[in-house]
Amino acid sequence: MDKRTETVKMPEILKLTITLQGKEGAIGIRKNVVKALGSPRFIALRISYKNNSLLLHPCEQKDVMSYEIPHDFLLGKHVNFRIHSLSFVKELLKENDLESNCTYVLEGHYSPRMNAVVFPMSTASK
């Protein structure tokens, strides 16, 4: 397989997913997504208009759209990580003909070439 397009397949129980929470205007990030990225201190959220996808990748604090991972996120059972932006989430749902007050799960894959987890909008399910 060409390394530039290679993706890493995860077992069913380790699927890389995020949630788009329309009503709350939040993006919920799961622990295994952060682990797949090498447990960085900061991650950035990007939109790929070309591929109609959301991307999460490790970054520096100073990067645009950088978010700090809660220090006890990977250790604590009851620690959640959400990125809150009502306008961003609502617009993303609207642009993809999804209901603005619903919660959707996006399934992603790790791309070694980009060192990012890529979440195609086409995977959105309620």
N, C-alpha and C positions, 0 to 999 in steps of 0.2 A: 504494500500500500504506500502511496506517495505520502511522505512525512508532512507535506504542507497541508494536506487535507485529512490527516489522520485524526480520529477522535478516539477517546477512551470509553469503552462500554463498561457500565456499572451493573452489578447484580441488581435484581429487581428491588430488594429492600434498601439499596443504597442509591436509588435514583436521585439525581440532582434536580431539585425543584425549588421554586420560589412561588410566593402567592402575590397576586395583585388584588388588594383589598379596596374595591371601589368605594364602598360606603365610608370607610375610615380614611381613604386616601393614603394608603401605605403599601409598601412592598415588604413582605416577610421573607427573610433570608434564613435558610436552614443551616444547621451546623455542618452537615456534610459538604455543602457548597463551599464554605470557608475552609474546610479541611482539604478539599480538592485543589484549592488555590495555594496550599502550603501554609495555612494558618497565618496570613499576613496581619499586620496591625491596622492597615487601612485598605479599603477596597474602593474602586470607582465604578460608577454605573454609567454605561454608554448605550446609545441607541445606534444600531446599524440600520439605516434606512435602506441600504442596498439589499440587505438580507432580511429585512423586517424582523429584527431580533433585538433583544436586550442582551448586553454583555456585562459581566462582572469580572474585574481583574484587580490584582494587587497594585497598589500605587503608593505614592508618598503623600504625606499630610497636605502638602501645598498644592497638589493636583486639583483641577476643577472637578467638582462632583465627587470629592473624596469623602468617605465616611469611616469613622473609627469603629473598629470592632470592639464591643464591650469587653473589658479585660477578663471577665469571668464567663464569657459566652460559651466557650467550649467545655468548661468545667461544671457549670451550674445547670441542673436539670430544669429549673424554672426561669432561666434567663432567655429572653427573646431578643431578636435583633430585627428592628423594622426601620425602614427609611420612610419618613413621612413627607409627602408632598401631594396635597389634594389635587392641585391643578395638574401636576405631571401625570398622576395616575388616571385622573378623569380623561385627560386629553389622549393618553395612550389607549385607553379602552374605547373611546369614541372613534379614534382613527382606525381601529381594528374591528369596528362594528360589534363591540361587546357591550353588555349592559353595564351602565355606570354605577349601579348600586350593588353589584354582585361581586363575589370573590372568585377568582380564577387561579388555577394552578398551572404554571408553565414548567414543562420538562426541558431540561438542558443537557448539554454534554460538555466535557472538558476538551478544549482545543490546546494541545501542547504548543503549536505554532504561535498562537496568540497569547498563551498563558492566561486564558480566560475561560469562564464558563459561559456558554452561549445558550440563550433561551429563545428559540424561534417562537414568534407570536402565534404561529399556526398550531402550536401544541396546547394552547389555552383550553382548559376544560373547567366546568363549574364544580 
